[in-house]
Amino acid sequence: MALTFYNTLTRKKEVFTPMREGRVGLYTCGPTIYNYAHIGNLRTYIFNDVLRRTLEHAGFRVTHVMNITDVGHLTSDADTGEDKMEKGAKREKKTVWDIAAFYTDSFKKDLITLHIKEPTIWCKATDHIKEQIALIQRLEKNRVTYTIADGVYFDTSTFPSYGALARLNLKGQKAGARVEMVKGKKNLSDFVLWKLSVPKDGHPELAEGSHRPQRAMEWESPWGKGFPGWHIECSAMAMKYLGEEFDMHTGGIDHIPVHHTNEIAQSEAATGHPFVHYWLHGEYLVIKDAEKMAKSGENFITIPTLIEKHHDPLAYRYFTLTTHYRKQLAFSWEALDAAEQGLKNLRERLYESGDTIGELPDTIKKKFTEIIGNDLDMPKALAYLWNIVKSKKPGAVKRAAAQEFDTIFALNLLAHKTESVPEHVMILVRERETARTKKEWQKSDDLRKRILEEGWVVEDTPQGSHVKPV
């Protein structure tokens, strides 16, 4: 069955054709780990997870790479301002390395809690400095860079198709979203590849009102001591693990006009051929009259917040699946309550349908595959499952359908009733399931013991892990 996805680059749905038969190279822009991930960020990672699960459901072997940005992401898209990692370190009076370790661990726990599969490969920006320097040298050799007092920049005027992903009108572009302008830049859209810790003339060559980044994280380079630009990090790491040309790249829609546009420009200027074949982007989660949720505003909701308010985190996953990934999703506590009740009702109906899992009819499997293969239409897939569950079909068929659908939904649909199990215990159960999937048997045993110490027994069955009191 063919899979079709909406390709941001072409602005249309396209039948997916991988570069290598049966294999997919997928790169996901990961977090800048200077704070907790909020539920808006995590909506994007749920979308990425649904994409990966759909590809695997279709029989593809997916190499999924996700970066951890732990240097170089400045507070302004105009290559000025403070490094976000430094901002986090100042806020908490810790080192940037402590901040990076803490929030990376927090992010990974969020993935486990939301049943988001870990990437095949994690890659940290600070572990790939030499690859980034090598890529900048390659661009320099191709004469598409220039150096000013502040650092090394990519000259976007040398790349004729710059802005194609975002449909940018460069001729009419004014200083708007990118208000600050580094002195010496040739074009407003030019972006930094390597930022010098101290400008060559000893003075910050920035616009009035802007600030030089802090210098706790810096490395030697052919251009002087400094650190990489945010965009070059993703290109260098993606190329290292997936090759100079690969299948799919994902992220939030906020990455389209700057970050992903710049990735394309620098990557293709370096190699002379296409960088990525399919670009997929998830829409915003919005709150407060369609205001985008953002970490920079220090006003966001996290997974621990949901748990503190006694919500099942998987209810949030269910909530995101009720709206297509390319549509904005309006969050409210009332909407989450409704989603949680919907998930509870679905589990109850399946629980009451019996313990037997029958053979899934080909007609159901075919239709489900068609639905998810049509640009990840999760709302329609959920509706289809509900229709089956409400029908007069045998309970064994309903449970077979739920088992099949849950390979994508990942909602623990066939688990025994767990509403009385404390959420901190369920987090340990999910972490153990991940360890078992990765065949980390010692970690799995240790987690079972911790669950037992909390007064609960976990039993493994073909339908998943069941928890009951000691």
C-alpha positions in Angstrom: 0.0 0.0 0.0 1.4 3.4 -1.0 2.2 6.0 1.6 1.5 9.7 0.8 2.9 12.6 2.7 2.5 16.4 2.4 5.9 17.7 1.3 6.5 21.2 2.5 9.0 21.8 -0.3 6.5 21.2 -3.1 3.4 22.2 -1.1 1.5 19.0 -2.2 0.9 15.4 -1.2 3.4 13.0 -2.8 3.7 9.2 -2.9 6.6 8.3 -0.8 9.5 6.6 -2.6 12.6 6.0 -0.5 16.1 6.3 -1.9 16.8 2.7 -0.9 14.2 -0.1 -1.1 12.8 -1.0 2.3 14.9 1.6 4.2 14.3 5.1 5.3 16.7 7.8 6.6 14.8 10.2 8.9 16.2 13.3 10.7 14.2 15.0 13.4 15.2 18.4 14.8 15.6 17.8 18.5 15.3 20.1 21.5 17.5 22.9 22.6 17.9 21.6 26.2 17.9 24.8 28.2 14.5 24.2 29.8 11.8 21.6 30.1 10.1 20.6 26.9 6.5 22.0 26.9 3.5 20.1 25.5 3.7 22.3 22.4 7.2 20.9 21.7 6.0 17.4 22.5 3.1 17.6 20.0 5.8 17.8 17.3 7.6 14.8 18.7 4.3 12.8 18.9 3.8 13.6 15.2 7.4 12.4 14.5 6.7 9.2 16.4 3.5 8.6 14.5 5.4 9.1 11.2 8.1 6.6 12.3 5.6 4.0 13.5 3.6 4.4 10.2 6.8 3.8 8.1 7.6 0.8 10.3 4.1 -0.5 10.0 4.5 -0.4 6.2 7.6 -2.6 6.5 10.3 0.0 6.3 13.5 -0.2 8.3 13.9 3.3 9.7 17.2 4.9 10.7 15.9 7.8 12.9 18.4 10.5 13.9 17.6 13.2 16.4 19.9 16.0 17.5 20.4 17.5 20.9 21.2 21.2 20.6 23.5 22.1 23.5 25.3 25.1 22.0 24.9 27.8 19.4 21.1 28.4 19.5 20.9 32.2 20.1 17.9 34.0 21.3 17.6 35.9 18.0 17.1 34.5 14.5 19.4 37.3 13.4 22.5 35.6 14.9 22.6 38.0 17.8 21.7 37.8 21.4 22.5 35.3 24.2 23.1 31.6 23.7 19.9 29.9 25.1 22.1 27.4 27.0 23.8 30.3 28.8 20.4 31.8 29.5 19.4 28.6 31.2 22.6 28.4 33.2 22.2 32.0 34.5 18.6 31.4 35.4 19.5 28.4 37.6 23.0 29.4 38.6 24.5 26.2 37.2 27.0 25.4 34.5 25.8 25.0 30.9 27.0 21.4 31.1 24.8 20.7 34.2 21.9 22.4 32.4 22.4 20.2 29.3 22.6 17.0 31.3 19.5 17.7 33.4 17.2 18.8 30.6 18.4 16.1 28.2 17.4 13.5 30.8 14.1 15.3 31.4 13.3 15.3 27.7 14.1 11.6 27.4 11.8 10.8 30.3 9.0 12.8 28.6 9.5 10.6 25.5 9.1 7.4 27.6 6.1 8.8 29.4 4.4 9.6 26.0 5.3 6.3 24.4 7.5 8.1 21.9 10.2 5.8 20.5 13.8 6.8 21.1 15.6 7.7 17.9 18.0 5.1 16.5 20.8 7.7 17.0 21.0 10.6 19.4 23.6 13.2 18.4 24.8 16.2 20.5 26.0 19.3 18.8 29.0 19.6 21.2 30.1 16.1 20.2 30.4 17.0 16.5 32.4 20.2 16.4 35.0 18.8 14.1 32.3 17.7 11.6 30.8 21.2 11.7 34.2 22.9 11.1 34.9 20.5 8.2 31.5 21.4 6.6 32.2 25.2 7.0 35.6 24.7 5.4 33.9 22.9 2.5 31.6 25.9 2.0 34.5 28.3 2.3 36.3 26.3 -0.5 33.1 26.6 -2.6 33.3 30.4 -2.1 29.8 30.9 -0.6 31.0 32.3 2.7 32.6 35.5 4.0 34.2 36.5 7.2 33.6 39.7 9.2 34.7 40.8 12.6 31.8 38.8 14.2 32.4 35.4 12.5 32.0 33.4 9.3 28.7 33.9 7.4 26.9 32.1 4.6 26.3 34.4 1.6 22.7 33.6 0.6 23.0 35.6 -2.6 25.3 32.8 -3.9 22.4 30.3 -3.6 19.8 31.1 -6.3 17.0 28.9 -4.7 17.4 30.3 -1.2 14.1 30.6 0.5 12.2 28.1 -1.7 11.1 26.0 1.2 9.4 28.9 2.9 8.4 30.8 -0.3 10.4 33.8 0.9 10.2 37.0 -1.0 13.8 38.1 -0.5 13.5 41.2 -2.8 10.7 42.6 -0.7 12.1 41.4 2.6 12.5 44.0 5.3 13.9 43.9 8.8 10.9 42.5 10.6 11.1 39.2 12.4 14.9 39.5 12.2 15.1 43.0 13.6 18.8 43.1 14.7 21.4 43.3 11.9 25.0 42.3 12.4 27.3 45.0 11.1 29.1 43.8 8.0 26.5 41.3 6.8 26.0 41.5 3.1 22.4 40.5 3.0 19.6 40.5 5.7 19.1 36.7 5.2 22.8 35.8 5.5 23.4 33.6 8.6 26.3 32.7 10.8 28.3 29.5 10.4 30.9 30.1 13.1 30.5 32.8 15.7 33.8 34.2 17.1 34.0 34.5 20.9 35.7 37.8 20.6 35.3 39.8 17.3 38.6 40.3 15.4 38.8 44.0 16.2 38.0 43.4 19.9 34.6 45.1 19.8 31.1 43.7 19.4 30.2 44.6 15.8 26.4 44.4 16.4 23.5 46.6 16.1 22.6 49.0 18.9 20.8 47.3 21.7 22.1 43.8 20.9 24.4 41.7 23.1 27.3 39.4 22.5 26.7 35.8 23.5 28.3 34.4 26.6 31.5 32.5 26.1 31.4 29.5 28.4 31.3 27.1 25.5 33.9 27.7 22.8 36.4 25.8 20.6 39.4 26.5 18.5 38.9 26.8 14.8 40.7 28.0 11.6 38.9 31.3 12.1 39.5 31.8 15.8 38.1 30.6 19.0 34.3 30.4 19.0 31.3 28.2 18.5 29.1 26.9 15.6 25.9 28.4 14.4 22.7 26.6 15.1 21.9 25.7 11.5 25.3 24.2 10.6 25.0 21.7 13.5 22.0 19.9 12.0 23.4 19.7 8.5 26.7 18.3 9.8 25.1 15.7 12.0 22.5 14.7 9.5 25.1 14.1 6.8 27.3 12.1 9.1 24.6 9.6 10.0 22.3 9.6 7.0 24.6 10.7 4.1 24.7 13.9 2.1 21.3 13.1 0.6 18.5 11.3 2.5 14.8 10.7 2.6 12.9 12.7 5.2 13.4 15.7 7.6 10.8 16.8 10.1 10.2 19.5 12.6 7.8 22.2 13.7 6.5 24.8 11.2 8.5 27.5 13.1 11.6 25.9 11.6 10.5 26.5 8.0 11.5 30.2 7.4 14.9 30.2 9.0 16.4 27.0 10.4 15.3 24.5 7.7 15.7 27.1 4.9 19.3 27.6 6.0 20.0 23.9 6.4 19.0 23.4 2.7 21.1 26.3 1.5 24.3 25.3 3.3 24.0 21.6 2.7 23.2 21.9 -1.1 25.9 24.6 -1.5 28.4 22.2 0.0 27.4 19.1 -2.0 25.9 20.4 -5.2 22.9 18.1 -5.0 19.6 17.8 -3.1 19.8 17.5 0.6 16.4 16.0 1.6 13.6 14.6 -0.5 10.6 15.0 1.8 10.1 17.8 4.4 7.3 17.3 6.9 6.3 19.9 9.5 3.9 19.8 12.4 1.6 22.8 13.3 1.5 24.7 16.5 -0.3 23.9 19.7 -2.0 27.1 20.7 -3.3 28.5 24.0 -4.7 31.9 25.0 -6.5 33.0 21.9 -4.2 31.3 19.5 -0.9 32.5 21.0 1.9 30.1 20.2 3.2 28.2 23.2 6.9 28.9 23.6 9.7 28.2 26.1 11.2 31.6 25.6 8.1 33.2 27.1 8.5 31.2 30.3 4.8 30.4 30.1 4.3 26.8 29.2 2.8 23.5 30.4 5.0 20.4 30.9 4.4 16.7 31.3 5.1 17.0 35.1 2.4 19.7 35.1 -0.1 17.3 33.7 0.9 14.6 36.2 0.7 17.1 39.1 -2.9 17.8 38.0 -3.6 14.1 38.0 -3.9 13.7 34.2 -2.8 10.5 32.4 0.0 11.8 30.1 -1.3 9.4 27.4 -4.5 11.3 27.4 -2.4 14.2 26.0 -1.1 11.9 23.3 -4.7 10.9 22.6 -5.7 14.6 22.5 -3.0 15.3 19.8 -4.3 12.4 17.7 -7.7 14.0 17.4 -6.4 16.8 15.2 -4.3 16.4 12.0 -0.7 17.2 12.5 -0.8 19.9 9.9 -3.7 21.8 11.7 -3.3 24.0 14.7 -4.5 22.4 17.9 -6.1 24.6 20.6 -5.3 23.4 24.1 -7.5 23.9 27.1 -7.8 22.0 30.3 -11.5 21.3 29.4 -10.4 19.8 26.0 -7.8 17.6 27.8 -10.4 16.5 30.3 -12.7 15.5 27.3 -9.8 13.6 25.6 -9.0 11.8 28.9 -12.6 10.7 29.3 -12.6 9.5 25.6 -9.5 7.4 26.2 -10.9 6.0 29.4 -14.1 5.1 27.7 -12.3 3.4 24.8 -10.2 1.3 27.2 -13.3 0.4 29.2 -15.2 -0.8 26.1 -12.2 -2.9 25.0 -11.7 -4.3 28.5 -15.4 -5.3 28.6 -15.1 -7.0 25.2 -13.3 -10.0 26.8 -9.7 -11.3 26.9 -9.5 -13.0 23.5 -7.7 -11.4 20.6 -8.9 -12.9 17.3 -7.6 -12.7 13.8 -7.9 -9.2 12.3 -10.0 -9.3 9.1 -8.1 -8.2 6.0 -10.7 -5.6 5.2 -10.1 -3.8 8.5 -6.3 -3.9 8.2 -6.5 -2.7 4.6 -8.7 0.3 5.5 -6.6 1.2 8.5 -3.5 1.1 6.4 -5.1 3.3 3.8 -6.1 5.9 6.4 -2.8 6.2 8.1 -1.0 6.1 4.8 -2.9 9.1 3.7 -0.6 11.7 5.3 -1.0 10.3 8.8 -4.7 10.9 9.1 -4.9 10.0 12.8 -8.3 11.7 13.5 -9.9 9.5 10.8 -8.0 6.4 12.2 -9.3 7.1 15.7 -12.9 7.5 14.4 -12.6 4.2 12.5 -11.5 2.3 15.6 -14.4 3.9 17.6 -16.8 2.7 14.8 -15.4 -0.9 15.2 -15.6 -0.8 19.0 -19.2 0.4 18.9 -20.3 -2.1 16.2 -21.7 -5.6 16.8 -18.5 -7.3 15.7 -17.2 -10.0 18.1 -15.1 -8.8 21.0 -12.2 -10.7 19.7 -12.2 -8.8 16.5 -12.6 -5.4 18.3 -9.5 -6.3 20.4 -7.6 -7.5 17.4 -8.3 -4.1 15.7 -7.2 -2.2 18.8 -4.0 -4.2 19.0 -3.2 -3.4 15.4 -4.2 0.3 15.6 -2.2 0.7 18.8 1.1 -0.1 17.0 0.6 3.5 15.8 -1.5 5.1 18.5 0.6 3.7 21.4 -2.1 4.4 23.9 -2.1 1.1 25.9 -5.5 0.4 24.6 -5.6 -3.2 25.8 -4.0 -2.8 29.2 -6.0 -3.8 32.2 -7.7 -1.0 34.1 -4.9 1.3 35.4 -6.8 4.3 36.7 -6.0 3.3 40.3 -2.3 2.9 39.6 -0.3 6.0 40.7 1.2 7.9 37.8 4.7 7.7 39.1 4.4 3.9 39.1 3.0 4.0 35.5 6.1 6.0 34.5 8.3 3.3 35.8 6.2 0.7 33.9 6.6 2.6 30.7 10.3 3.1 31.2 10.6 -0.7 31.8 8.7 -1.4 28.6 11.2 0.7 26.7 14.1 -1.1 28.3 12.6 -4.5 27.3 12.1 -3.3 23.8 15.8 -2.4 23.7 16.7 -5.7 25.3 18.2 -3.9 28.4 17.4 -6.8 30.6 19.2 -5.7 33.7 17.6 -2.3 33.6 14.2 -4.0 33.1 14.8 -6.2 36.2 15.8 -3.2 38.3 12.7 -1.3 37.3 10.5 -4.3 38.1 12.0 -4.3 41.6 11.3 -0.6 42.0 7.7 -1.1 40.9 7.4 -4.0 43.5 8.8 -1.7 46.2 6.0 0.7 45.4 3.5 -2.1 46.1 2.7 -3.2 42.6 3.3 -6.3 40.5 4.0 -6.0 36.7 3.1 -8.9 34.5 4.2 -9.2 30.9 1.7 -10.6 28.3 1.5 -10.5 24.5 -0.9 -7.6 24.9 1.4 -5.5 27.0 2.4 -5.0 30.6 -0.4 -5.4 33.2 -0.1 -3.9 36.7 -1.9 -5.0 39.8 -1.5 -4.5 43.6 0.8 -6.8 45.5 
